[in-house]
């Protein structure tokens, strides 16, 4: 068992008609900008498997080196740059809505591929 990284989990919804523009921007611009932060080790995106009409539901998990890196992230220059780019691009008309954002500290994890 090995526990190290703290995570931020973001749940968001996007209207189906905005999905393509949102995904292109989020995957191609927003996430790469966030990954410039040295303490951010990994970002993963998921789409809700259940079929819905009108909106798509997404989950993003950011894995940080440790709690300190997670706590420092919001005030980092990388986040400031990402927010500025987002505001310029969407001009206050975001194509998505953040439903929740939660921070988690590690307890334990199990990895079948991890050497003992």
Phi and psi restraints in degrees (range 20) as a CNS / XPLOR table:
assign (resid 1 and name C) (resid 2 and name N)
       (resid 2 and name CA) (resid 2 and name C) 1.0 -142.2 20.0 2
assign (resid 2 and name N) (resid 2 and name CA)
       (resid 2 and name C) (resid 3 and name N) 1.0 126.6 20.0 2
assign (resid 2 and name C) (resid 3 and name N)
       (resid 3 and name CA) (resid 3 and name C) 1.0 -128.3 20.0 2
assign (resid 3 and name N) (resid 3 and name CA)
       (resid 3 and name C) (resid 4 and name N) 1.0 124.4 20.0 2
assign (resid 3 and name C) (resid 4 and name N)
       (resid 4 and name CA) (resid 4 and name C) 1.0 -144.1 20.0 2
assign (resid 4 and name N) (resid 4 and name CA)
       (resid 4 and name C) (resid 5 and name N) 1.0 -57.5 20.0 2
assign (resid 4 and name C) (resid 5 and name N)
       (resid 5 and name CA) (resid 5 and name C) 1.0 -78.5 20.0 2
assign (resid 5 and name N) (resid 5 and name CA)
       (resid 5 and name C) (resid 6 and name N) 1.0 136.5 20.0 2
assign (resid 5 and name C) (resid 6 and name N)
       (resid 6 and name CA) (resid 6 and name C) 1.0 -89.7 20.0 2
assign (resid 6 and name N) (resid 6 and name CA)
       (resid 6 and name C) (resid 7 and name N) 1.0 152.5 20.0 2
assign (resid 6 and name C) (resid 7 and name N)
       (resid 7 and name CA) (resid 7 and name C) 1.0 -130.2 20.0 2
assign (resid 7 and name N) (resid 7 and name CA)
       (resid 7 and name C) (resid 8 and name N) 1.0 155.5 20.0 2
assign (resid 7 and name C) (resid 8 and name N)
       (resid 8 and name CA) (resid 8 and name C) 1.0 -117.8 20.0 2
assign (resid 8 and name N) (resid 8 and name CA)
       (resid 8 and name C) (resid 9 and name N) 1.0 130.1 20.0 2
assign (resid 8 and name C) (resid 9 and name N)
       (resid 9 and name CA) (resid 9 and name C) 1.0 -115.4 20.0 2
assign (resid 9 and name N) (resid 9 and name CA)
       (resid 9 and name C) (resid 10 and name N) 1.0 123.7 20.0 2
assign (resid 9 and name C) (resid 10 and name N)
       (resid 10 and name CA) (resid 10 and name C) 1.0 -118.6 20.0 2
assign (resid 10 and name N) (resid 10 and name CA)
       (resid 10 and name C) (resid 11 and name N) 1.0 126.6 20.0 2
assign (resid 10 and name C) (resid 11 and name N)
       (resid 11 and name CA) (resid 11 and name C) 1.0 -108.1 20.0 2
assign (resid 11 and name N) (resid 11 and name CA)
       (resid 11 and name C) (resid 12 and name N) 1.0 127.9 20.0 2
assign (resid 11 and name C) (resid 12 and name N)
       (resid 12 and name CA) (resid 12 and name C) 1.0 -140.7 20.0 2
assign (resid 12 and name N) (resid 12 and name CA)
       (resid 12 and name C) (resid 13 and name N) 1.0 158.8 20.0 2
assign (resid 12 and name C) (resid 13 and name N)
       (resid 13 and name CA) (resid 13 and name C) 1.0 -123.2 20.0 2
assign (resid 13 and name N) (resid 13 and name CA)
       (resid 13 and name C) (resid 14 and name N) 1.0 149.0 20.0 2
assign (resid 13 and name C) (resid 14 and name N)
       (resid 14 and name CA) (resid 14 and name C) 1.0 -139.1 20.0 2
assign (resid 14 and name N) (resid 14 and name CA)
       (resid 14 and name C) (resid 15 and name N) 1.0 134.6 20.0 2
assign (resid 14 and name C) (resid 15 and name N)
       (resid 15 and name CA) (resid 15 and name C) 1.0 -64.1 20.0 2
assign (resid 15 and name N) (resid 15 and name CA)
       (resid 15 and name C) (resid 16 and name N) 1.0 142.9 20.0 2
assign (resid 15 and name C) (resid 16 and name N)
       (resid 16 and name CA) (resid 16 and name C) 1.0 -54.4 20.0 2
assign (resid 16 and name N) (resid 16 and name CA)
       (resid 16 and name C) (resid 17 and name N) 1.0 -39.5 20.0 2
assign (resid 16 and name C) (resid 17 and name N)
       (resid 17 and name CA) (resid 17 and name C) 1.0 -68.8 20.0 2
assign (resid 17 and name N) (resid 17 and name CA)
       (resid 17 and name C) (resid 18 and name N) 1.0 -17.0 20.0 2
assign (resid 17 and name C) (resid 18 and name N)
       (resid 18 and name CA) (resid 18 and name C) 1.0 -101.6 20.0 2
assign (resid 18 and name N) (resid 18 and name CA)
       (resid 18 and name C) (resid 19 and name N) 1.0 -3.4 20.0 2
assign (resid 18 and name C) (resid 19 and name N)
       (resid 19 and name CA) (resid 19 and name C) 1.0 -57.4 20.0 2
assign (resid 19 and name N) (resid 19 and name CA)
       (resid 19 and name C) (resid 20 and name N) 1.0 -46.6 20.0 2
assign (resid 19 and name C) (resid 20 and name N)
       (resid 20 and name CA) (resid 20 and name C) 1.0 -63.9 20.0 2
assign (resid 20 and name N) (resid 20 and name CA)
       (resid 20 and name C) (resid 21 and name N) 1.0 -48.5 20.0 2
assign (resid 20 and name C) (resid 21 and name N)
       (resid 21 and name CA) (resid 21 and name C) 1.0 -64.4 20.0 2
assign (resid 21 and name N) (resid 21 and name CA)
       (resid 21 and name C) (resid 22 and name N) 1.0 -41.5 20.0 2
assign (resid 21 and name C) (resid 22 and name N)
       (resid 22 and name CA) (resid 22 and name C) 1.0 -62.3 20.0 2
assign (resid 22 and name N) (resid 22 and name CA)
       (resid 22 and name C) (resid 23 and name N) 1.0 -49.9 20.0 2
assign (resid 22 and name C) (resid 23 and name N)
       (resid 23 and name CA) (resid 23 and name C) 1.0 -62.6 20.0 2
assign (resid 23 and name N) (resid 23 and name CA)
       (resid 23 and name C) (resid 24 and name N) 1.0 -42.6 20.0 2
assign (resid 23 and name C) (resid 24 and name N)
       (resid 24 and name CA) (resid 24 and name C) 1.0 -60.0 20.0 2
assign (resid 24 and name N) (resid 24 and name CA)
       (resid 24 and name C) (resid 25 and name N) 1.0 -46.2 20.0 2
assign (resid 24 and name C) (resid 25 and name N)
       (resid 25 and name CA) (resid 25 and name C) 1.0 -68.3 20.0 2
assign (resid 25 and name N) (resid 25 and name CA)
       (resid 25 and name C) (resid 26 and name N) 1.0 -48.5 20.0 2
assign (resid 25 and name C) (resid 26 and name N)
       (resid 26 and name CA) (resid 26 and name C) 1.0 -62.9 20.0 2
assign (resid 26 and name N) (resid 26 and name CA)
       (resid 26 and name C) (resid 27 and name N) 1.0 -47.4 20.0 2
assign (resid 26 and name C) (resid 27 and name N)
       (resid 27 and name CA) (resid 27 and name C) 1.0 -74.1 20.0 2
assign (resid 27 and name N) (resid 27 and name CA)
       (resid 27 and name C) (resid 28 and name N) 1.0 -37.6 20.0 2
assign (resid 27 and name C) (resid 28 and name N)
       (resid 28 and name CA) (resid 28 and name C) 1.0 -92.0 20.0 2
assign (resid 28 and name N) (resid 28 and name CA)
       (resid 28 and name C) (resid 29 and name N) 1.0 -21.9 20.0 2
assign (resid 28 and name C) (resid 29 and name N)
       (resid 29 and name CA) (resid 29 and name C) 1.0 -124.9 20.0 2
assign (resid 29 and name N) (resid 29 and name CA)
       (resid 29 and name C) (resid 30 and name N) 1.0 -56.2 20.0 2
assign (resid 29 and name C) (resid 30 and name N)
       (resid 30 and name CA) (resid 30 and name C) 1.0 -64.1 20.0 2
assign (resid 30 and name N) (resid 30 and name CA)
       (resid 30 and name C) (resid 31 and name N) 1.0 -52.4 20.0 2
assign (resid 30 and name C) (resid 31 and name N)
       (resid 31 and name CA) (resid 31 and name C) 1.0 -62.8 20.0 2
assign (resid 31 and name N) (resid 31 and name CA)
       (resid 31 and name C) (resid 32 and name N) 1.0 -46.6 20.0 2
assign (resid 31 and name C) (resid 32 and name N)
       (resid 32 and name CA) (resid 32 and name C) 1.0 -58.1 20.0 2
assign (resid 32 and name N) (resid 32 and name CA)
       (resid 32 and name C) (resid 33 and name N) 1.0 -35.0 20.0 2
assign (resid 32 and name C) (resid 33 and name N)
       (resid 33 and name CA) (resid 33 and name C) 1.0 -66.4 20.0 2
assign (resid 33 and name N) (resid 33 and name CA)
       (resid 33 and name C) (resid 34 and name N) 1.0 -43.1 20.0 2
assign (resid 33 and name C) (resid 34 and name N)
       (resid 34 and name CA) (resid 34 and name C) 1.0 -63.2 20.0 2
assign (resid 34 and name N) (resid 34 and name CA)
       (resid 34 and name C) (resid 35 and name N) 1.0 -38.5 20.0 2
assign (resid 34 and name C) (resid 35 and name N)
       (resid 35 and name CA) (resid 35 and name C) 1.0 -67.8 20.0 2
assign (resid 35 and name N) (resid 35 and name CA)
       (resid 35 and name C) (resid 36 and name N) 1.0 -9.0 20.0 2
assign (resid 35 and name C) (resid 36 and name N)
       (resid 36 and name CA) (resid 36 and name C) 1.0 -71.7 20.0 2
assign (resid 36 and name N) (resid 36 and name CA)
       (resid 36 and name C) (resid 37 and name N) 1.0 -18.3 20.0 2
assign (resid 36 and name C) (resid 37 and name N)
       (resid 37 and name CA) (resid 37 and name C) 1.0 -68.5 20.0 2
assign (resid 37 and name N) (resid 37 and name CA)
       (resid 37 and name C) (resid 38 and name N) 1.0 122.8 20.0 2
assign (resid 37 and name C) (resid 38 and name N)
       (resid 38 and name CA) (resid 38 and name C) 1.0 -58.4 20.0 2
assign (resid 38 and name N) (resid 38 and name CA)
       (resid 38 and name C) (resid 39 and name N) 1.0 -31.8 20.0 2
assign (resid 38 and name C) (resid 39 and name N)
       (resid 39 and name CA) (resid 39 and name C) 1.0 -84.2 20.0 2
assign (resid 39 and name N) (resid 39 and name CA)
       (resid 39 and name C) (resid 40 and name N) 1.0 -6.9 20.0 2
assign (resid 39 and name C) (resid 40 and name N)
       (resid 40 and name CA) (resid 40 and name C) 1.0 -89.2 20.0 2
assign (resid 40 and name N) (resid 40 and name CA)
       (resid 40 and name C) (resid 41 and name N) 1.0 115.8 20.0 2
assign (resid 40 and name C) (resid 41 and name N)
       (resid 41 and name CA) (resid 41 and name C) 1.0 -94.5 20.0 2
assign (resid 41 and name N) (resid 41 and name CA)
       (resid 41 and name C) (resid 42 and name N) 1.0 -28.1 20.0 2
assign (resid 41 and name C) (resid 42 and name N)
       (resid 42 and name CA) (resid 42 and name C) 1.0 -161.9 20.0 2
assign (resid 42 and name N) (resid 42 and name CA)
       (resid 42 and name C) (resid 43 and name N) 1.0 145.1 20.0 2
assign (resid 42 and name C) (resid 43 and name N)
       (resid 43 and name CA) (resid 43 and name C) 1.0 -129.8 20.0 2
assign (resid 43 and name N) (resid 43 and name CA)
       (resid 43 and name C) (resid 44 and name N) 1.0 135.1 20.0 2
assign (resid 43 and name C) (resid 44 and name N)
       (resid 44 and name CA) (resid 44 and name C) 1.0 -132.0 20.0 2
assign (resid 44 and name N) (resid 44 and name CA)
       (resid 44 and name C) (resid 45 and name N) 1.0 141.2 20.0 2
assign (resid 44 and name C) (resid 45 and name N)
       (resid 45 and name CA) (resid 45 and name C) 1.0 -119.8 20.0 2
assign (resid 45 and name N) (resid 45 and name CA)
       (resid 45 and name C) (resid 46 and name N) 1.0 145.8 20.0 2
assign (resid 45 and name C) (resid 46 and name N)
       (resid 46 and name CA) (resid 46 and name C) 1.0 -136.6 20.0 2
assign (resid 46 and name N) (resid 46 and name CA)
       (resid 46 and name C) (resid 47 and name N) 1.0 152.6 20.0 2
assign (resid 46 and name C) (resid 47 and name N)
       (resid 47 and name CA) (resid 47 and name C) 1.0 -116.6 20.0 2
assign (resid 47 and name N) (resid 47 and name CA)
       (resid 47 and name C) (resid 48 and name N) 1.0 137.2 20.0 2
assign (resid 47 and name C) (resid 48 and name N)
       (resid 48 and name CA) (resid 48 and name C) 1.0 -58.8 20.0 2
assign (resid 48 and name N) (resid 48 and name CA)
       (resid 48 and name C) (resid 49 and name N) 1.0 129.1 20.0 2
assign (resid 48 and name C) (resid 49 and name N)
       (resid 49 and name CA) (resid 49 and name C) 1.0 -70.1 20.0 2
assign (resid 49 and name N) (resid 49 and name CA)
       (resid 49 and name C) (resid 50 and name N) 1.0 -33.2 20.0 2
assign (resid 49 and name C) (resid 50 and name N)
       (resid 50 and name CA) (resid 50 and name C) 1.0 -62.6 20.0 2
assign (resid 50 and name N) (resid 50 and name CA)
       (resid 50 and name C) (resid 51 and name N) 1.0 134.0 20.0 2
assign (resid 50 and name C) (resid 51 and name N)
       (resid 51 and name CA) (resid 51 and name C) 1.0 -76.7 20.0 2
assign (resid 51 and name N) (resid 51 and name CA)
       (resid 51 and name C) (resid 52 and name N) 1.0 126.5 20.0 2
assign (resid 51 and name C) (resid 52 and name N)
       (resid 52 and name CA) (resid 52 and name C) 1.0 -126.0 20.0 2
assign (resid 52 and name N) (resid 52 and name CA)
       (resid 52 and name C) (resid 53 and name N) 1.0 161.0 20.0 2
assign (resid 52 and name C) (resid 53 and name N)
       (resid 53 and name CA) (resid 53 and name C) 1.0 -112.3 20.0 2
assign (resid 53 and name N) (resid 53 and name CA)
       (resid 53 and name C) (resid 54 and name N) 1.0 139.6 20.0 2
assign (resid 53 and name C) (resid 54 and name N)
       (resid 54 and name CA) (resid 54 and name C) 1.0 93.0 20.0 2
assign (resid 54 and name N) (resid 54 and name CA)
       (resid 54 and name C) (resid 55 and name N) 1.0 -39.2 20.0 2
assign (resid 54 and name C) (resid 55 and name N)
       (resid 55 and name CA) (resid 55 and name C) 1.0 -137.1 20.0 2
assign (resid 55 and name N) (resid 55 and name CA)
       (resid 55 and name C) (resid 56 and name N) 1.0 154.8 20.0 2
assign (resid 55 and name C) (resid 56 and name N)
       (resid 56 and name CA) (resid 56 and name C) 1.0 -112.1 20.0 2
assign (resid 56 and name N) (resid 56 and name CA)
       (resid 56 and name C) (resid 57 and name N) 1.0 140.3 20.0 2
assign (resid 56 and name C) (resid 57 and name N)
       (resid 57 and name CA) (resid 57 and name C) 1.0 -111.1 20.0 2
assign (resid 57 and name N) (resid 57 and name CA)
       (resid 57 and name C) (resid 58 and name N) 1.0 130.6 20.0 2
assign (resid 57 and name C) (resid 58 and name N)
       (resid 58 and name CA) (resid 58 and name C) 1.0 -125.3 20.0 2
assign (resid 58 and name N) (resid 58 and name CA)
       (resid 58 and name C) (resid 59 and name N) 1.0 156.0 20.0 2
assign (resid 58 and name C) (resid 59 and name N)
       (resid 59 and name CA) (resid 59 and name C) 1.0 -131.3 20.0 2
assign (resid 59 and name N) (resid 59 and name CA)
       (resid 59 and name C) (resid 60 and name N) 1.0 131.7 20.0 2
assign (resid 59 and name C) (resid 60 and name N)
       (resid 60 and name CA) (resid 60 and name C) 1.0 -119.8 20.0 2
assign (resid 60 and name N) (resid 60 and name CA)
       (resid 60 and name C) (resid 61 and name N) 1.0 135.0 20.0 2
assign (resid 60 and name C) (resid 61 and name N)
       (resid 61 and name CA) (resid 61 and name C) 1.0 -119.4 20.0 2
assign (resid 61 and name N) (resid 61 and name CA)
       (resid 61 and name C) (resid 62 and name N) 1.0 121.0 20.0 2
assign (resid 61 and name C) (resid 62 and name N)
       (resid 62 and name CA) (resid 62 and name C) 1.0 -102.9 20.0 2
assign (resid 62 and name N) (resid 62 and name CA)
       (resid 62 and name C) (resid 63 and name N) 1.0 124.9 20.0 2
assign (resid 62 and name C) (resid 63 and name N)
       (resid 63 and name CA) (resid 63 and name C) 1.0 -104.2 20.0 2
assign (resid 63 and name N) (resid 63 and name CA)
       (resid 63 and name C) (resid 64 and name N) 1.0 123.2 20.0 2
assign (resid 63 and name C) (resid 64 and name N)
       (resid 64 and name CA) (resid 64 and name C) 1.0 -105.8 20.0 2
assign (resid 64 and name N) (resid 64 and name CA)
       (resid 64 and name C) (resid 65 and name N) 1.0 153.2 20.0 2
assign (resid 64 and name C) (resid 65 and name N)
       (resid 65 and name CA) (resid 65 and name C) 1.0 -52.7 20.0 2
assign (resid 65 and name N) (resid 65 and name CA)
       (resid 65 and name C) (resid 66 and name N) 1.0 -41.0 20.0 2
assign (resid 65 and name C) (resid 66 and name N)
       (resid 66 and name CA) (resid 66 and name C) 1.0 -166.3 20.0 2
assign (resid 66 and name N) (resid 66 and name CA)
       (resid 66 and name C) (resid 67 and name N) 1.0 -179.4 20.0 2
assign (resid 66 and name C) (resid 67 and name N)
       (resid 67 and name CA) (resid 67 and name C) 1.0 -61.0 20.0 2
assign (resid 67 and name N) (resid 67 and name CA)
       (resid 67 and name C) (resid 68 and name N) 1.0 -42.2 20.0 2
assign (resid 67 and name C) (resid 68 and name N)
       (resid 68 and name CA) (resid 68 and name C) 1.0 -59.8 20.0 2
assign (resid 68 and name N) (resid 68 and name CA)
       (resid 68 and name C) (resid 69 and name N) 1.0 -43.7 20.0 2
assign (resid 68 and name C) (resid 69 and name N)
       (resid 69 and name CA) (resid 69 and name C) 1.0 -62.9 20.0 2
assign (resid 69 and name N) (resid 69 and name CA)
       (resid 69 and name C) (resid 70 and name N) 1.0 -39.9 20.0 2
assign (resid 69 and name C) (resid 70 and name N)
       (resid 70 and name CA) (resid 70 and name C) 1.0 -64.5 20.0 2
assign (resid 70 and name N) (resid 70 and name CA)
       (resid 70 and name C) (resid 71 and name N) 1.0 -43.8 20.0 2
assign (resid 70 and name C) (resid 71 and name N)
       (resid 71 and name CA) (resid 71 and name C) 1.0 -68.4 20.0 2
assign (resid 71 and name N) (resid 71 and name CA)
       (resid 71 and name C) (resid 72 and name N) 1.0 -31.3 20.0 2
assign (resid 71 and name C) (resid 72 and name N)
       (resid 72 and name CA) (resid 72 and name C) 1.0 -81.9 20.0 2
assign (resid 72 and name N) (resid 72 and name CA)
       (resid 72 and name C) (resid 73 and name N) 1.0 -18.9 20.0 2
assign (resid 72 and name C) (resid 73 and name N)
       (resid 73 and name CA) (resid 73 and name C) 1.0 -54.7 20.0 2
assign (resid 73 and name N) (resid 73 and name CA)
       (resid 73 and name C) (resid 74 and name N) 1.0 -50.1 20.0 2
assign (resid 73 and name C) (resid 74 and name N)
       (resid 74 and name CA) (resid 74 and name C) 1.0 -58.3 20.0 2
assign (resid 74 and name N) (resid 74 and name CA)
       (resid 74 and name C) (resid 75 and name N) 1.0 -29.2 20.0 2
assign (resid 74 and name C) (resid 75 and name N)
       (resid 75 and name CA) (resid 75 and name C) 1.0 -95.9 20.0 2
assign (resid 75 and name N) (resid 75 and name CA)
       (resid 75 and name C) (resid 76 and name N) 1.0 8.6 20.0 2
assign (resid 75 and name C) (resid 76 and name N)
       (resid 76 and name CA) (resid 76 and name C) 1.0 -78.2 20.0 2
assign (resid 76 and name N) (resid 76 and name CA)
       (resid 76 and name C) (resid 77 and name N) 1.0 156.1 20.0 2
assign (resid 76 and name C) (resid 77 and name N)
       (resid 77 and name CA) (resid 77 and name C) 1.0 -61.7 20.0 2
assign (resid 77 and name N) (resid 77 and name CA)
       (resid 77 and name C) (resid 78 and name N) 1.0 -30.1 20.0 2
assign (resid 77 and name C) (resid 78 and name N)
       (resid 78 and name CA) (resid 78 and name C) 1.0 -66.8 20.0 2
assign (resid 78 and name N) (resid 78 and name CA)
       (resid 78 and name C) (resid 79 and name N) 1.0 -41.1 20.0 2
assign (resid 78 and name C) (resid 79 and name N)
       (resid 79 and name CA) (resid 79 and name C) 1.0 -70.1 20.0 2
assign (resid 79 and name N) (resid 79 and name CA)
       (resid 79 and name C) (resid 80 and name N) 1.0 -39.5 20.0 2
assign (resid 79 and name C) (resid 80 and name N)
       (resid 80 and name CA) (resid 80 and name C) 1.0 -58.9 20.0 2
assign (resid 80 and name N) (resid 80 and name CA)
       (resid 80 and name C) (resid 81 and name N) 1.0 -44.0 20.0 2
assign (resid 80 and name C) (resid 81 and name N)
       (resid 81 and name CA) (resid 81 and name C) 1.0 -65.5 20.0 2
assign (resid 81 and name N) (resid 81 and name CA)
       (resid 81 and name C) (resid 82 and name N) 1.0 -41.0 20.0 2
assign (resid 81 and name C) (resid 82 and name N)
       (resid 82 and name CA) (resid 82 and name C) 1.0 -65.3 20.0 2
assign (resid 82 and name N) (resid 82 and name CA)
       (resid 82 and name C) (resid 83 and name N) 1.0 -39.8 20.0 2
assign (resid 82 and name C) (resid 83 and name N)
       (resid 83 and name CA) (resid 83 and name C) 1.0 -65.5 20.0 2
assign (resid 83 and name N) (resid 83 and name CA)
       (resid 83 and name C) (resid 84 and name N) 1.0 -42.5 20.0 2
assign (resid 83 and name C) (resid 84 and name N)
       (resid 84 and name CA) (resid 84 and name C) 1.0 -61.6 20.0 2
assign (resid 84 and name N) (resid 84 and name CA)
       (resid 84 and name C) (resid 85 and name N) 1.0 -46.1 20.0 2
assign (resid 84 and name C) (resid 85 and name N)
       (resid 85 and name CA) (resid 85 and name C) 1.0 -61.6 20.0 2
assign (resid 85 and name N) (resid 85 and name CA)
       (resid 85 and name C) (resid 86 and name N) 1.0 -43.0 20.0 2
assign (resid 85 and name C) (resid 86 and name N)
       (resid 86 and name CA) (resid 86 and name C) 1.0 -62.8 20.0 2
assign (resid 86 and name N) (resid 86 and name CA)
       (resid 86 and name C) (resid 87 and name N) 1.0 -43.8 20.0 2
assign (resid 86 and name C) (resid 87 and name N)
       (resid 87 and name CA) (resid 87 and name C) 1.0 -64.4 20.0 2
assign (resid 87 and name N) (resid 87 and name CA)
       (resid 87 and name C) (resid 88 and name N) 1.0 -42.3 20.0 2
assign (resid 87 and name C) (resid 88 and name N)
       (resid 88 and name CA) (resid 88 and name C) 1.0 -65.2 20.0 2
assign (resid 88 and name N) (resid 88 and name CA)
       (resid 88 and name C) (resid 89 and name N) 1.0 -42.1 20.0 2
assign (resid 88 and name C) (resid 89 and name N)
       (resid 89 and name CA) (resid 89 and name C) 1.0 -67.1 20.0 2
assign (resid 89 and name N) (resid 89 and name CA)
       (resid 89 and name C) (resid 90 and name N) 1.0 -48.5 20.0 2
assign (resid 89 and name C) (resid 90 and name N)
       (resid 90 and name CA) (resid 90 and name C) 1.0 -98.0 20.0 2
assign (resid 90 and name N) (resid 90 and name CA)
       (resid 90 and name C) (resid 91 and name N) 1.0 -9.5 20.0 2
assign (resid 90 and name C) (resid 91 and name N)
       (resid 91 and name CA) (resid 91 and name C) 1.0 46.6 20.0 2
assign (resid 91 and name N) (resid 91 and name CA)
       (resid 91 and name C) (resid 92 and name N) 1.0 44.2 20.0 2
assign (resid 91 and name C) (resid 92 and name N)
       (resid 92 and name CA) (resid 92 and name C) 1.0 80.3 20.0 2
assign (resid 92 and name N) (resid 92 and name CA)
       (resid 92 and name C) (resid 93 and name N) 1.0 -0.2 20.0 2
assign (resid 92 and name C) (resid 93 and name N)
       (resid 93 and name CA) (resid 93 and name C) 1.0 -114.2 20.0 2
assign (resid 93 and name N) (resid 93 and name CA)
       (resid 93 and name C) (resid 94 and name N) 1.0 68.7 20.0 2
assign (resid 93 and name C) (resid 94 and name N)
       (resid 94 and name CA) (resid 94 and name C) 1.0 -63.3 20.0 2
assign (resid 94 and name N) (resid 94 and name CA)
       (resid 94 and name C) (resid 95 and name N) 1.0 138.2 20.0 2
assign (resid 94 and name C) (resid 95 and name N)
       (resid 95 and name CA) (resid 95 and name C) 1.0 -85.3 20.0 2
assign (resid 95 and name N) (resid 95 and name CA)
       (resid 95 and name C) (resid 96 and name N) 1.0 9.2 20.0 2
assign (resid 95 and name C) (resid 96 and name N)
       (resid 96 and name CA) (resid 96 and name C) 1.0 -143.5 20.0 2
assign (resid 96 and name N) (resid 96 and name CA)
       (resid 96 and name C) (resid 97 and name N) 1.0 165.4 20.0 2
assign (resid 96 and name C) (resid 97 and name N)
       (resid 97 and name CA) (resid 97 and name C) 1.0 -131.6 20.0 2
assign (resid 97 and name N) (resid 97 and name CA)
       (resid 97 and name C) (resid 98 and name N) 1.0 128.1 20.0 2
assign (resid 97 and name C) (resid 98 and name N)
       (resid 98 and name CA) (resid 98 and name C) 1.0 -80.2 20.0 2
assign (resid 98 and name N) (resid 98 and name CA)
       (resid 98 and name C) (resid 99 and name N) 1.0 121.4 20.0 2
assign (resid 98 and name C) (resid 99 and name N)
       (resid 99 and name CA) (resid 99 and name C) 1.0 -89.8 20.0 2
assign (resid 99 and name N) (resid 99 and name CA)
       (resid 99 and name C) (resid 100 and name N) 1.0 -34.7 20.0 2
assign (resid 99 and name C) (resid 100 and name N)
       (resid 100 and name CA) (resid 100 and name C) 1.0 -159.1 20.0 2
assign (resid 100 and name N) (resid 100 and name CA)
       (resid 100 and name C) (resid 101 and name N) 1.0 153.8 20.0 2
assign (resid 100 and name C) (resid 101 and name N)
       (resid 101 and name CA) (resid 101 and name C) 1.0 -142.8 20.0 2
assign (resid 101 and name N) (resid 101 and name CA)
       (resid 101 and name C) (resid 102 and name N) 1.0 119.1 20.0 2
assign (resid 101 and name C) (resid 102 and name N)
       (resid 102 and name CA) (resid 102 and name C) 1.0 -132.8 20.0 2
assign (resid 102 and name N) (resid 102 and name CA)
       (resid 102 and name C) (resid 103 and name N) 1.0 145.2 20.0 2
assign (resid 102 and name C) (resid 103 and name N)
       (resid 103 and name CA) (resid 103 and name C) 1.0 -105.7 20.0 2
assign (resid 103 and name N) (resid 103 and name CA)
       (resid 103 and name C) (resid 104 and name N) 1.0 138.9 20.0 2
assign (resid 103 and name C) (resid 104 and name N)
       (resid 104 and name CA) (resid 104 and name C) 1.0 -130.3 20.0 2
assign (resid 104 and name N) (resid 104 and name CA)
       (resid 104 and name C) (resid 105 and name N) 1.0 138.7 20.0 2
assign (resid 104 and name C) (resid 105 and name N)
       (resid 105 and name CA) (resid 105 and name C) 1.0 -98.7 20.0 2
assign (resid 105 and name N) (resid 105 and name CA)
       (resid 105 and name C) (resid 106 and name N) 1.0 148.9 20.0 2
assign (resid 105 and name C) (resid 106 and name N)
       (resid 106 and name CA) (resid 106 and name C) 1.0 -71.9 20.0 2
assign (resid 106 and name N) (resid 106 and name CA)
       (resid 106 and name C) (resid 107 and name N) 1.0 146.6 20.0 2
assign (resid 106 and name C) (resid 107 and name N)
       (resid 107 and name CA) (resid 107 and name C) 1.0 -113.3 20.0 2
assign (resid 107 and name N) (resid 107 and name CA)
       (resid 107 and name C) (resid 108 and name N) 1.0 -55.4 20.0 2
assign (resid 107 and name C) (resid 108 and name N)
       (resid 108 and name CA) (resid 108 and name C) 1.0 -166.8 20.0 2
assign (resid 108 and name N) (resid 108 and name CA)
       (resid 108 and name C) (resid 109 and name N) 1.0 159.3 20.0 2
assign (resid 108 and name C) (resid 109 and name N)
       (resid 109 and name CA) (resid 109 and name C) 1.0 -145.8 20.0 2
assign (resid 109 and name N) (resid 109 and name CA)
       (resid 109 and name C) (resid 110 and name N) 1.0 158.3 20.0 2
assign (resid 109 and name C) (resid 110 and name N)
       (resid 110 and name CA) (resid 110 and name C) 1.0 -126.2 20.0 2
assign (resid 110 and name N) (resid 110 and name CA)
       (resid 110 and name C) (resid 111 and name N) 1.0 131.2 20.0 2
assign (resid 110 and name C) (resid 111 and name N)
       (resid 111 and name CA) (resid 111 and name C) 1.0 -132.8 20.0 2
assign (resid 111 and name N) (resid 111 and name CA)
       (resid 111 and name C) (resid 112 and name N) 1.0 115.4 20.0 2
assign (resid 111 and name C) (resid 112 and name N)
       (resid 112 and name CA) (resid 112 and name C) 1.0 -61.7 20.0 2
assign (resid 112 and name N) (resid 112 and name CA)
       (resid 112 and name C) (resid 113 and name N) 1.0 -25.0 20.0 2
assign (resid 112 and name C) (resid 113 and name N)
       (resid 113 and name CA) (resid 113 and name C) 1.0 -90.7 20.0 2
assign (resid 113 and name N) (resid 113 and name CA)
       (resid 113 and name C) (resid 114 and name N) 1.0 -6.6 20.0 2
assign (resid 113 and name C) (resid 114 and name N)
       (resid 114 and name CA) (resid 114 and name C) 1.0 -78.0 20.0 2
assign (resid 114 and name N) (resid 114 and name CA)
       (resid 114 and name C) (resid 115 and name N) 1.0 132.1 20.0 2
assign (resid 114 and name C) (resid 115 and name N)
       (resid 115 and name CA) (resid 115 and name C) 1.0 -70.4 20.0 2
assign (resid 115 and name N) (resid 115 and name CA)
       (resid 115 and name C) (resid 116 and name N) 1.0 149.6 20.0 2
